[in-house]
Amino acid sequence: MDNYTNDNTARRYKAHVSTFGTTQLHLKNPYMIAWWSAAFPGFGHMLLSKYLRGYALFIWEVFVNIKAHVNSSMIYSFQGNIDMAKEVLDTRWLLMYIPVYLFGIWDSYRTTVDMNRVYLLAERENHRFNSFSLGALEINYLDKRNPFLSVMWSLFIPGLGQLYIHRILTAIFVIIWLVIFYFYSHIQEAVVLLFLGKVKEATSVLNPEILLFIPSHYGFAVYDSYINTVENNKLFEKELRGYLTKNFQSEGFKIQKGQKRVGRGMQLYSTFETTGYLEMAISTLEKKGIQKESIFAVPLDNRAEDRKIFDNIHRSDGTSLIDIGMGLATAFSVIGASIGFKLAWGPIYWGLISAFVGFVLGFAIRLLMELVMKKKKRVLNGKHSEIVLIVDCDESQAELVENILWSHFALGVAKVKC
């Protein structure tokens, strides 16, 4: 299939790039998706890009949770005051809350299993998809982003990480609800009072019921931005490698060393990472008169790397070294904030401390699992070559070609006379 648009001429596509974001199929861990649905109904479906269903479940959770006083009951339960936990619950709303809550967990798990199967079929069919979208409101395109920056911006304000990777719908939704939670929980007033050393006053101004929504909101924003940054990077690499293989592996291209050739020829060999600079280099070469048939690109299959924390998803089931950590950080933060209302440092400090402890514990558990399973492989430090680019040109053009390759961040360049 030669076109680059999703025109329904193929049964399945792996991705779709629109002005509102990049939607793609990729393997996900059903248990992690179910966990995020349990942490906050709707989040699991939003991770699956099932936005309408996710938004509906999210709004239901906020409205019915407040009416049933579920968060208040949780706070009393974590504090050991079971009688008050029973007392504050409104059973009329609770009986509506429970079925929908369980449905959210079940449906997100079921949908993940189905979508993993669809992804495997789409991967085998390997049809082309659009990689660039230009509209009246926005421009979106496949490119590489830094997962660490996604996490950092999400920690500052949930939703900014999604804006960084162009997940517009999720970003707007997350930011709007963050403002609502901030306003009604009075957490910003409490933070200012904490900076002034007034811990008791900071605790007293907080609305506990709304405050308990915030840890899950932060946890989801961080996890979603990290996961999607990594998967978008993978999608970009696959698309670029496929494009180069199809368009820059001419059957008539030959390695000229040792062969007779009219005139004085030169071949330049260079290596690149899989980035947009490589495509820019090829475009510049063509603009300077190098024919397409004189350019040959060879994507490499590199030796597998040791598992990293902030740059890949590592496993075929969609898990990473931080998945358990983020889950436990969210859960521990809710528990810590609940208990913190009765402790000297207050719910904000104890929520942050508990989140840190939960993340470290989850990370340690995942790392221990990896060590036990003995799946660690040789580490490849620093940048490494992912694509070999060969350019056939006249000797008079060699310096120009070499400068173009270096200026577009080639990792190495070599010249061979023909």
Helices and strands as residue ranges (DSSP letters): E 15-18, E 21-24, H 30-39, H 43-47, H 51-68, H 70-78, H 82-88, H 91-125, E 132-134, E 139-141, H 147-156, H 160-164, H 168-185, H 187-195, H 199-205, H 208-211, H 214-247, E 265-272, H 276-287, G 292-294, E 295-299, H 323-340, H 346-373, E 387-394, G 395-397, H 398-407, E 412-417
